[in-house]
Amino acid sequence: MLPPADSVLWQKNFLLGAATAAYQIEGASSADGRLPSIWDTFSATPGKVLAGDTGEVACDHYHRWEEDVALLDMLQVDAYRLSIAWPRVMTADGQPNQAGIAFYRQLLQALRARGMKTFVTLYHWDLPQHLEDQGGWTNRATAFRFAEYADMISRELAGLVDAWATLNEPWCSAWLGYGNGHHAPGKQEVKLATQAMHHLLLGHGLAMAHLRANDPSAQAGIVVNVGHASTTGSRAADRRAAELFEVQNNQWVLDPLLKQRYPAALWELWPDAQPQVEAGDMAIIGAPLDYLGINYYFRSNVVSDGGHGYTEVPLEGVERTQMGWEVYPDGLRHLLVSFKHDYPHLPPVYITENGMASDDKVVDGEVNDSQRISFFNRHLAAVDQAVKAGVDVRGYFIWSLLDNFEWAFGYERRFGIVHVDYATQKRTPKRSARLVQQFLAERRSK
Ligand code: GBH
């Protein structure tokens, strides 16, 4: 993994980090007063998660965090991105739960003591179940509960965080959670999804003000997932289908954040699903960001569904990962360059997630994840190209530090650069982790 000499990766201020999320690694789902989240409920519902897996134990990071910090220290990454479990740090009546907060305080202190920058996401999908019982993100009140949580936790942890993110991938919370039901809470209604999105974004905007007031030296932003679409169809309707895919996946979130409006084309796709928006909401949502976190994984090929929408038609003969996702690095370059063009107010960007799953096995104490190494090399080259095209990208986080609970796919899909044997909780750095470590050592010696 040695990039070309002129790559932005050699610049010491270009952050190379690793990322995780609370529910996917922590386990200890009822320790120290942690309340149930929608993912505890969802994963306990038969048929929702592959093999009936849950996050009850996961990587047991809640108890093994020191070992995991030592792994990060061994890799010598510049930064670590983690998320805070809302149900761990706040009681049902909105008070701080000091036992849960202490966990994050000691973790952040340990990371800081080892010279790592801390990127902290407030919400990576684990809504307290008691809020879902009152309608979850479809209830406007949840946006205000989220803002209270952001206020409380940013007071408690002020000074320990380099960059806050309000939400991870609101598209997934809204669409997978309330639209197609693949994720918790498993609702399936477009109208619920658009309303949930509006409340997620409103919660984000309200939270931003608290983050800035309580921790003025930290950066504050949001993390979004983006997708790129191609079409193999030859009709104008097919090209429009590819555009609408990107409207649904990208502009639905980015336009409110960066242009203070929903894209009109969204209502071409969903004519009867406009959310209720109150006066002043869009200005709150569109408050300036210090940075935008972008998570990119793959490209989708679509054609027109004959009506106003699109259907996916998988490309044949392309490289795919264990998830079945196409490996398409140029999609990342393409999207970054097009965002710079489409959004005059695009803030500095961090790639907050990029990575792939493979069916990795430990053989003689080693894991040879050669597809992942090639994946990283090619996506980092795509980021470098975007930087050279003028996009202000300041860092890149590998998804993920550890193999972990891959949501609806449970433990079957391995995204880590460190292998986890779930029977013993033994961590084994894969070859990709060794190469990251070597590259960073080489960069430091220059
Ligand atoms: C990220 O989301 C998550 O932030 C992270 O927690 C997760 O582990 C990682 O990716 C790997 O999956 O319409 O049901 O076919 C990735 C977001 C996932 C968005 C797949 C688009 C298509 C889902 N992407 N998704 S579906």
Residues whose N, C-alpha, C, O or C-beta is under 5 A from the ligand:
A	BS01	GBH	A21 H182 N225
